[in-house]
C-alpha cells in the first residue's frame, strides 16, 4: 500500500517534485545526462533526511498525498519530457486538463463550505460516481485515449484496494498539487509538446 | 480490434469490476442512547475546584476528559510556551476515584511523535478530544504543519492500557484540499455498530460544522454537514434517541453574532435544520453540554456575554422547548478590574456514571481549572436558580 509504505510515499512525493521541476525549470536545454543528474539529485534531496526528517515529510506536509491520477500523469510527463516517450496524445492531454479543471471547480468550493451541499462527501462508496467514471473511461477507450483510460482505471483500482489513507474516491482522482501542475502545463504550452530526442 | 485496444478494455473491465464489487453501502448510524445516571443518595452538596495542569508549560488550553472504565477520570489538554508555539504537546493526568488524588502530569503526545508516525512534518499540536471505546481510549487531536489553525488536520491515537501508552498516530483524511482545515473540540459519540461520530469543524475559507463517521479502525467512512458558510463551529453533539441528535455551536458569524447556534437533525444525519439563534449569548466561544435525567433535560456551560469571555456560567433547561435558566457562575471578572482579554474559555463538562460532574476549562491560558460538583450541589444550584435567559 502506498500509504503504508514510507518508501512508496516518499517516491510519490519525489515524483511530485520532479513534475514541478520538469515544468518550472528549463531542463530541456540540458543534455540527457544533465537531465538525469537533475532527476537523481532531486530524488535524493527528497528521499534523504533534511535536518531531522526525510525531505518528503516536508513536501507531504504542504501538499498532502498525490492522487493516483496525478502519479500516473507525473510519470508520463517525466518520460515524455526527458526521454521522448510519447505516452499522452496532445488531445488526450487537453481533455485531461479540462477534466481536472472542471472537477476542481465542482469539488473544491463546495467542499470548503460555500453551500450546504458537500461535493466531497459524494466520494464515499458512491456507485453513481463510479458509474460516471466508467462511462468516461469507456469514452476515452472509444476515442483511443488509452493512457487516459488506464489512468482513471488505475485510480479506481487503487481506491478499491485502499492504497491511500483516504477512503474517498475523490482523493484518488484529484489533488490541489495536480491541479496546480495542470494549470502550469496550460500556461506553458511547450511542456505538452514532445521534446526532440537527444 | 487490435491487441492494445482489447488489452485496455480488459484492464478497464477488471478495474471497475473490482471497484464495484468492493463497494459497501454506508450504514446510517444509530446512536447508543445515553445512560441514566444515578446519584449517590443522601450525599451532601460538594463543589471543589483546583488548578490541575501543573507548571510544565507557560500556557495551556482546551481540556477534555473521559471517565475510564474503572471510574477514574483522565483529562487531556495541550500546552506550550504559547498557543501555536513549536513546543506544544498534549498532556494528560488521571484523577483516582478512590483516593481522590491526581497522578503526575504526563506529556503523552509530542509533535516529533506525530511527525514520525504520520510521515509529515508537524509544527504544532492542538485541541484533543477523547472517547472510551470498549476497552480502548481513542484520542483525537489537531495538528498543524503549515500556517495557523486553518491548516489543521485531525489525528487519532489509540490506547489499550487506559492511556498509559499510545499506539501509532493515524491521520484522518477529511478534506480534499490538502486535507487541511478540519478540527475537533467536543466529544464523539458511539453508534450501535461500532462506528464513531466525531463532531468536527472547518476554519479555512468556510467556518462550518460537520460530523465525521468513522469505522472501528478509525477510517473516515462518511461526513455530514451541519452548517455551511462562515457561521458556526465547534459543535457540541448530544443524542436525543437512536437516530436524532441536537447540536450547539459557537457563533462565528459576522452577520448575526452574539447568540449561541442550535440545530437538530430531522431524519438522517445529513439533514440538519437551519441554524437557530438561541436566547443564550455566545461571544464566539466554545460551549459544553450534558444530558441529565432525560435526553432533553440539559446542563450547558458557556460564557454568559455576547462579546466577552469574562465569565464561566452554567444554564439549565428542564425539557425541550423550555426556557434556559442561569443556575451558577463559576467565574466572573470583577467589574472594573484590569483583566486579560477573554480569560475563561473552552469548557468541557463530563458527567460520570455516579451522576456527578467534572468541569474543566481554560483559566487565563495559564491553568486548566477543574471543578467537581455532585448531584446534591446541582440540586442546590437549581433551587436557587437565577434569571431566565
Contacts between the chains, C-beta under 8 A, distances in Angstrom:
chain1	res1	chain2	res2	distance
A	6	B	119	5.7
A	9	B	119	6.0
A	52	B	112	7.7
A	52	B	115	7.9
A	53	B	115	6.2
A	53	B	116	7.8
A	53	B	121	6.1
A	56	B	119	7.8
A	57	B	115	6.6
A	57	B	119	5.9
A	57	B	120	5.8
A	57	B	121	4.8
A	58	B	121	4.8
A	60	B	119	6.5
A	60	B	120	5.1
A	60	B	121	7.9
A	61	B	120	4.2
A	61	B	121	4.2
A	61	B	122	7.2
A	61	B	145	3.5
A	61	B	146	6.5
A	62	B	145	6.9
A	62	B	146	5.7
A	62	B	178	7.4
A	63	B	178	6.2
A	64	B	178	4.2
A	64	B	179	4.8
A	64	B	180	7.8
A	65	B	179	7.8
A	107	B	176	5.9
A	108	B	176	6.8
A	108	B	177	5.7
A	111	B	175	6.5
A	111	B	176	5.2
A	111	B	177	6.4
A	112	B	175	7.9
A	112	B	177	6.2
A	112	B	181	7.5
A	112	B	202	7.2
A	112	B	204	6.3
A	112	B	205	4.5
A	112	B	206	5.3
A	113	B	202	5.7
A	113	B	205	6.5
A	113	B	206	2.3
A	113	B	207	7.4
A	113	B	208	4.5
A	113	B	225	7.8
A	113	B	228	5.0
A	113	B	229	6.4
A	113	B	230	7.7
A	114	B	205	7.8
A	114	B	206	6.9
A	114	B	228	7.2
A	114	B	229	7.9
A	115	B	228	5.8
A	116	B	225	5.9
A	116	B	227	7.7
A	116	B	228	4.5
A	118	B	210	7.5
A	118	B	223	6.8
A	118	B	224	7.9
A	118	B	225	4.9
A	120	B	175	6.9
A	120	B	176	5.0
A	120	B	223	7.4
A	121	B	222	6.5
A	121	B	223	5.1
A	121	B	224	7.1
A	121	B	225	7.5
A	121	B	270	7.8
A	123	B	176	7.7
A	124	B	26	6.2
A	124	B	220	7.9
A	124	B	221	6.2
A	124	B	222	4.8
A	124	B	223	7.6
A	125	B	23	5.3
A	125	B	24	5.9
A	125	B	25	6.6
A	125	B	26	5.4
A	125	B	221	7.6
A	125	B	222	7.8
A	127	B	20	6.9
A	127	B	23	5.9
A	130	B	16	7.0
A	130	B	19	5.7
A	130	B	20	6.1
A	130	B	23	7.0
A	133	B	16	7.8
A	134	B	12	7.8
A	134	B	16	5.1
A	137	B	12	5.4
A	137	B	16	7.3
A	138	B	12	7.0
A	141	B	5	7.6
A	141	B	8	5.9
A	141	B	9	6.0
A	141	B	12	6.2
A	144	B	5	7.5
A	146	B	4	6.6
A	146	B	5	7.7
A	146	B	8	4.8
A	149	B	8	5.8
A	149	B	12	5.9
A	150	B	8	6.4
A	150	B	11	6.3
A	153	B	11	5.7
A	153	B	12	5.1
A	153	B	15	3.8
A	153	B	16	7.0
A	154	B	15	7.3
A	156	B	15	5.3
A	156	B	16	6.1
A	156	B	19	4.6
A	157	B	14	7.9
A	157	B	15	4.2
A	157	B	18	6.0
A	157	B	19	6.7
A	159	B	19	6.3
A	160	B	15	7.8
A	160	B	18	4.8
A	160	B	19	4.1
A	160	B	21	7.8
A	160	B	22	4.2
A	161	B	18	7.7
A	161	B	22	7.9
A	164	B	173	7.8
A	165	B	170	8.0
A	165	B	171	6.0
A	165	B	173	5.2
A	166	B	173	3.8
A	166	B	220	7.4
A	167	B	173	7.7
A	167	B	219	5.3
A	167	B	220	6.3
A	167	B	221	6.5
A	168	B	173	6.8
A	168	B	176	7.3
A	168	B	220	7.3
A	170	B	176	5.1
A	171	B	173	6.4
A	171	B	176	6.2
A	174	B	176	7.2
A	175	B	176	7.4
A	175	B	178	7.6
A	176	B	177	5.9
A	176	B	178	5.5
